Amino acid sequence: MRIVIAEDAALFRAGLVRLLEDEGHRVCAEVADGEALLAAVASQRPDVVVADIRMPPTFTDEGLRAALELRRTHPGTAVLVLSACPPARPTTAGSWPSCVTSAPDRVEVPPWPS
């Protein structure tokens, strides 16, 4: 499986690469921000994207915004969005998900808790 990883924390990104490659997957690109993620997916055409929600430059919702754009522009690419940081507030991209799941035909974002 061809995978692109978008994570700004270099140590965590390297760990993800190692875990995935040890399981026989091919990490075809590693990037640290949303713009680089969009470019990597356009050039590499991966099967799966693993993206952090908070990335440079504002560390709010760049990864989530990129993931939503990828769902529109590359609907056949599966997207997994992760975050180690709990939300302080909803993002400008919509409700902050406690869990985002994605398959080639859908993105599921649970509603913001009241």
N, C-alpha and C positions, 0 to 999 in steps of 0.2 A: 504494500500500500504506500502510495506517495503522500507525504504529509508536509505541510508548511506550519511552522510554529511562530507565533507572534507573542513575545513576552519581553518586557523591558528589563527585568531582573536577570542579569547574565548567568548567575549561578543556577537559578531555577530553570532557565532556558536550556542550559547545558545538561541539567539533570533529566529534563524531558526528552532531549535528543538521545541521551544514553539509554534511557528506559525503552524508548520506542525502537531504536536501532538494535538493542539487545533482543527484542522480540521479533526481529526480522523485517521491520518496516524501513522504508527509505525516507529520511528527512531531506527533502529537496531544497528547502530554504529555511533560514532562521532570521527573523527580523525583530526589531525593537519598537516599532510604532505602526500606527494604522495606515499611513500612506505607503510605507514600505510593504505592508501586508497586501494591500490592493495590487501593488506592482508585482510582487512575488507570485500571487495567484494568477495574474494575467500572463506572466511569462512561463510559469512552471506547470500550470494546470494540474494541481494536486487532486487527490481523491478526498482528502480531509484537511481541514484547517483547525488548529488548536490555538485559540487567541485569549489573551488576558483582556479583561474589561477595561482596566485603567492603564493607559499608556501615555507617553509623551505626546504633545507638549503640555497638556493641562492636567493629566492624570485623573480625568473624570470618567468619560465614557467613549474614548476614541476607539477602543477595541470593539465595543458593542456597536458603535456606528459603522465601523468597517465590516463587521459581521453581517449587519443588516444590508449593507450595500452589496456584499458578496452574494447574499441570498437572491438579490434582484438580478445581478449581472452574471452570476455563475450558479444557477439553480441546481446543477448536478453535483456540486461540491458540498459535502457534509461539513458542518461547522459546529465545533464544540467551544463554548465560551466559558472561561474559568476566571475566578477571582479569589484571592486570599483575603481581601479586605472587605469587611462588612460595609454596607452603604451608610453614609451619613444623611443622604437625602435622595429623592428620585433624580435621575439624570435628565438632561434635556432631550435625550433620545426617547423618553417615555418612562414607563415604570421600571424601576431597578429590579431585575430578576433575582430571586434567591437561587434560582436554578434555571438555566436556559438550555433547552435541548433542541437539536436540529436534525432533520433528516432531509434527503434531497427534495422532498415535497412539502416541508413545513418547518416553521420555527415556533417553538412553544415558549412563551414568556409568562410565568405566573404573575398575577396582579400584585401591585404594591400593597403590603399589609396595612390595614387601617389602625 
